Amino acid sequence: MTKAIRHEKITAVIDGVSYTGDRVVEGTRSFSQSVTYNGTTERDGTHYKLHEETMMDGIAQAILIQLVKQGQPGATWPTPK
């Protein structure tokens, strides 16, 4: 059986600015994902079940935000309090 692969755009708003990256979701029963922004890809090491889709979407957003912040001069992640 071949593994299903879904490509989609993902957007995060940071300080009022929208940033768009690419998300790849792989799997049929167990899902994994990676997010690419500005040529850098971050793979999510967790495998998700179908009922965990909302959590998976949130993690993809967090990964995109991390990638955007890593690309900004002087930015740190996470932001110190």
C-alpha positions in Angstrom: 0.0 0.0 0.0 1.4 3.4 -0.9 1.6 6.2 1.6 -0.8 9.1 1.1 1.0 12.4 0.8 -0.8 15.8 1.1 0.8 19.1 0.2 -0.8 22.3 1.5 0.0 25.9 2.3 0.1 27.0 6.0 -0.1 30.5 7.2 0.8 32.1 10.5 0.3 35.8 11.6 3.2 37.2 13.6 3.0 40.8 14.8 0.2 41.5 12.2 2.2 40.1 9.3 1.2 36.9 7.5 3.8 34.3 6.7 3.1 31.4 4.4 5.0 28.1 4.3 4.5 24.6 2.9 3.2 21.7 4.9 3.5 18.0 3.9 1.4 15.4 5.7 2.2 11.8 5.1 0.3 8.7 6.1 -3.0 6.9 5.9 -3.6 5.6 9.5 -0.7 7.3 11.3 0.3 10.7 10.1 3.6 12.6 10.2 4.3 16.1 8.9 7.0 18.6 8.0 6.9 22.3 7.4 9.1 24.3 5.1 9.6 28.1 5.1 12.1 30.1 3.2 14.1 26.9 2.2 14.3 25.5 5.7 12.4 22.3 6.5 11.5 21.2 10.0 10.1 17.7 10.5 7.7 17.0 13.3 8.9 13.8 15.1 5.5 12.9 16.4 3.1 10.5 14.6 -0.6 11.3 14.9 -3.8 9.4 14.7 -6.8 10.7 12.7 -8.6 12.0 15.9 -5.5 14.2 16.7 -5.9 16.4 13.6 -6.5 19.6 15.6 -3.4 19.1 17.7 -1.4 18.3 14.6 -2.6 21.6 13.0 -1.5 23.5 16.0 1.9 21.9 16.1 2.4 22.8 12.4 1.5 26.4 13.2 4.1 26.4 16.0 6.8 25.0 13.7 6.1 27.6 11.1 6.3 30.4 13.7 9.6 29.0 14.9 11.0 28.9 11.3 9.9 32.4 10.7 11.5 33.7 13.9 14.7 31.8 13.2 15.0 33.7 9.9 14.5 37.2 11.4 17.8 39.0 12.3 18.2 39.3 16.1 15.2 37.1 16.8 15.3 34.4 19.5 13.1 31.4 20.1 11.4 31.1 22.4 11.2 34.8 23.3 12.7 35.4 26.7 10.4 36.7 29.4 
